[in-house]
C-alpha cells in the first residue's frame, strides 16, 4: 500500500497507538529529498513485502507534533512499535532508512514480519548491507555473545581476554541482542559459530583461528592498540572546529544541504561571500552528539569563527546585520 498522508493530530495519535511496526515521515514540501524518501519507502516495502505501516505528515503544518517529537529538520523518519519510538533517521539516507525499517519489524514485531510471497533476495540484500556496515564499524570488530564487560559464553570470554591481553583496540556486537544479525552473519561470513572477529571488514575467524594469528607477532603488531594515536572526542572536536577560521556544522554540505535550516544558513553565508568550511554531522554520529554537549547548543546548524561558537541560524541572521561582524569574518577573495 502506498505511503499515505496523515493530516490531523488525532490521526497521528491513532497511527502511533496501533501496536504493529510503523514509520512516520516528517515531510516538507519545499525539500526535494522528502519526495525521494516517500518513493524509497514505497518501493522498499513493496519489493520486500515488509509488514510495516507507513505514513507522512506535513512537519510545518502540524508544528505541535513536530515539536513534541523533537524534529528539527525534514526529512526525519521515526519508527514505532507497540506505540513507542524505537528508532529514527534524520535526512535522506537510503541504506539507513531501509535498515531501520527491517530492524523495527524483525526485532520488535510479535506478528509475522513479512507478507506472503516475500522477496527473499530483497530481504537478504537489506540485511547484508546492515551486516557489512556493522563489520566496518571499527577496524577490529568482534561479534560475540554478551559484551566485553560481561561475556555470555566461554569462547567469547576467552577471545575478549586474548584481545585485551594484547592491548588491542576493538569494538563488539552482542549477537544475542539481535537474532536477524545472529543468523544472517553466519551466511554472510560462511562461518557457522561465534565469536567471529573482523579486521577492516574482513573475517579473521573464530577463537581457534584468532589464537593462531595472535601467535604471529607481525599480525599483532599491525592491529590498533588502545590509546595509540587516538584523539579524545574533545580533542577531535577542537581540531574540527579549528580546521578553518569559519566552520559550519550542518546536515549535508554546502553543495547539498539536507534540511531547510542548513540550506538557509548556507545561502546567507554565500550571499555574504563568507569563506567557510562545512562538516556533515549526518555522517558522524559521535561528532553529531558530542558537539551538542561540547558547545552547549542542542541543535544544528552551528557556526564557529576562530574556534568560538557564534550560534545557530537565528543568531547568524542577526550577526550578519552587524557591520563589525562582517568585517571580522573571512571573506572569499580577501587576503
Phi, psi and omega in degrees: 000130180300151178299136184249156178267136174256130190246353181227159177298324179297320179294323177298314180300317179295320180298316182286325184295328177304127187288344183288154182303143183206159173227131180245121182262119174275111197248150172225131186288346179273354184257108181304328182294338178293320175296323178295322178297313180301317179294320179298314180298313179305310184294317184293314181295319180292316183292323185263350186057035180291132184276075180223136178279145183228144177199162174224154176230156175283107185301324181275336179282338177235067188296329180296317179292318178301315179294319182300325181265012176056040176270124183244358182205159175237137003277146167229134179244129177244132183256138184233150170208136182054035175078008183235149175291130180237001178175163176206157175228127176258119177101172180273089181237084190307313182297316181293323178299315179293316181300315182295321178296313179298316181294321180300317182287312186286332184267327189249341184282138175264350179265180177298126185287343184227148176287174177298156177059040181298142176279097185298325181293319178296319178297312181297320180298316180296318180294318181293327175298319178295316181295318179301318179297321179294320181295338181256011181298325180218151178307319175245117187233125182248124173260118191216174173264115186092203177226171185304329180281340181210073177298147184245020169202159184296322180294318178296320179298319182293316183290326174297315179299321180294315178297316181291327180294334178263007179060037183279134174279119181212160173244167184218162176225129180275106183289347176286343183274349184208101186291332179295319176290318181304314181279320183293325182295329178300316180285319181303316184265351187055044181223114194277354187233171176233153007283164174230134180247134179242144175235117182052041176082359180250138181293128170274309178147195178267196187301313183297318179294317180298320177302315180295316181297323182285350173283346179265109184298327180295323178293313181297324184297327183276354179280146179293139181254153180302126177079358185281106178064020183258123178284146170292162180300319181298317179295321180295318180295317179299321180293318179295314182299325184265007183292336171217159181302317177241123183233132179247121174262119192214176174264114188091204176226179187297335179274336182213074177298146185244020168202161184297321181295317179295320180298319182293316184291325176297317178299319180294316181293320178296319179297326179277002181058037178289143175260108187214157173254165179229155174226128182274106183287346177289340182267000182211098184294328179297314178292317183303314181279320184293325183291331177299316180288315183302317184267350187055043180225113195277354186232171176235153007284164174228132181246135180238144176228123181053041175083000182246141179290129170273308178148197179266199187301312184297318180294317181297321177303316180293316183296326182289351174270354183266118182300321180298318179295317181299323180289329185276339185276151179293137182237147178298130177088353179270131181279000000 
